[in-house]
Amino acid sequence: MVRFEKLNNKEKSSRYFNVKARCGTAYQKDNPRYYGTYICRLWLEDKKAFYKWLDENYYVVDGEQMDIDKDILQYGNKQYHPSLCLIVPHSINTFYENIEVGKTSITYSKKTKKYSVKVSDGNKNIGANNINIYNEALDAFCDIKQGILVRMAKSLQDQIPDKVYQAMMNTDVKSINAKHYEILE
């Protein structure tokens, strides 16, 4: 059962100024993945509209910090806007922050001439070895990430709003990572 809660004004204000800070040049300079992020005019000009959105959308999941996310509904989105943002558990937010293949996710051994894949899933790693082609290694990475995402969504289904659950289930990890595939001639 989703446990919706209303935050007090001090908590709402803190979250508002946190979102505004992410849209500032100083924050973006230190956090390049936020470069170009901005807050919609409605929320910028009327923080009570942001407070109202929080009142309608804020919920809690036991043992989780709750975050405002701007790019689960639309991956790569740069705008904090009521129709583009979700309240999500921190574990989901950090999963999406690392949904793209990283420098250490796929490694190549010059000795064996094979690729290996390593994906962190909480306190454990899931991987695949002895892969001949980079694109196949990237497929394995995406499949592992997709599986983790589906498992997370299903384990939280009764504690998160349906729109968060559906956004997770509709995420296509391969599409998000499409730009990382090597073009084969």
N, C-alpha and C positions, 0 to 999 in steps of 0.2 A: 504494500500500500504506500503510495506516495504521500510523504508528510510535508505538506505545504506549511510555511511559516511566514510571519510578517517580521521584518527586521525593524529595530527601532531607528529613529531618525539619525542617530550618531553612526550606526552601522551603514545605513543607506548613504549618508554623506561620505563616509570613508570609501565605499565602493564607487561612488560617483567620481571622487577625486582620483582614485586609482585608475579608472578608465580614462579620464582626462589626461593623466600623467603619461599613459601609454601613447597618447596622441601627440605628445610634445616632442620637440626636436632633441632635447637633452636625453630623454629616455630612448628615443629611436637611434641616437648616435651610439649609445652603449648596447643597444639590442637591435641589430640590423634587420632581423626578421619582422620587426614592427615598422620598418621604414614605409612611409606613406599611409600609415594608419590614421584614421580620423573619426571623429564623433559626429553623428548626424545633427543637422540643424535643430531638429525638435529637441533632442536631449541637451544640446549645447545652449540653446536659448531658454530652456525650461527644465531645470533639474527635477521639478516635481513630476514631469512626465516620465523621467527615468525612475523616480521613486514609485510611481504608479505601476510601471512595468515590473519592477522588483516585487511589489506587492502581489501582482498577478502570477508571477513565475517562480518565486524563490521557494525552494524546498530543501530538505536536509536528507542526507544519507549518513547513517551512523558511521563514525570513524573517518569521515571524509571532510576535508575542506571543500567548500563549494565555490566554484569559479564562474566568472562570466566569460563565455567563449564566443568569438565572433566568426570563426571559420570552420565549424563542423557542418553547418547547414550548406555552406558554399565555400569549399576549400580554397584558400588563398584570399578570401574576402578581406578587405582593409577597413571596412566601415562598421563602427559600432552603431547599430540600428535595431529598433525593436523587432523587426521582422527577420533579422539576420543573426540575432544573438540567442544563446541558450544559457541557462544555468546548468552546470554539469559538475559532477564530482571531480576533484583534482586529478585523480588517477586517469580519468577519461581525457581530460584536458592535456595532460602530459603525454599520453599515448599519441594523440593527434599531433603534438609538437614534434614527435619523432616518427611520424608515419612514412616519411620519405627515407630512402636508402641513404645511409651515412658512409663516411670514409672507412669505418671499421666493420660495417655490416657484411661486406663481401670482400674477401681477400683472395689473392692469387699466389700460389706457390710456384716459384720458378723451378724448384726441384722436381715437383710432381707434374707441373704444367696443368694444374687443376684449381678450380675455384672452391671456396668454402663460404658458407653463409652462417652468420651468428646473429640471433635476435634475442634481445633481453625480454623476458616475461616475468616481471617482478624480480624475485630473487634467484631465478634460474635462467639459463640460456637454452634456446632451442636452435638447432642448426641442421645443416645438410653439408655433406662433403663429397669430394671426388666428382665435381661437376665440370664438364668439358668446356662449356661455352658460357660467356658472361651473361647473355640474355637468359639462359636457363637458370643461372644462379639468381638473377633478379626475379625471375618467375617464382623460384623457391622462396626468396625473401618475401615477396608479395603474398604468396599463399600462406606462409607462416603468420605474417601480420594480420591477414584477413581472418584466419582462424582464431587468433587471440582476440581480435575485435568482436567477432561473433560470440565467443565465449563470455567476454566481459559484458556485452549487451544482454545476453540471456541471463547471466548471473544477477544483473541489476534490474531486470525488467519490471519487477514488482515494486521497486523503490524509486524509479525515475519516471517522469512523464512520458507518455507515448510518443510525443514528438521528438524527444531525445533518443528513445529506443529506435524509432523509425529512421532517424538521421544516421545512427550508428549502423543499423542493418543495411541501409542504402549506400553506405560508403563503399566505393570501389577502389581498393588499394592499388590495383594495377593501373587504373586511369590516373591516379595521383602521381604514380611513379613513371608514367609513359615517357616523360622527357629524359629519363635516365637510360632508356634502352639504346643499345648501339644500333646504328643503321647498317644493315648488312647489304652488301652489293651483290 
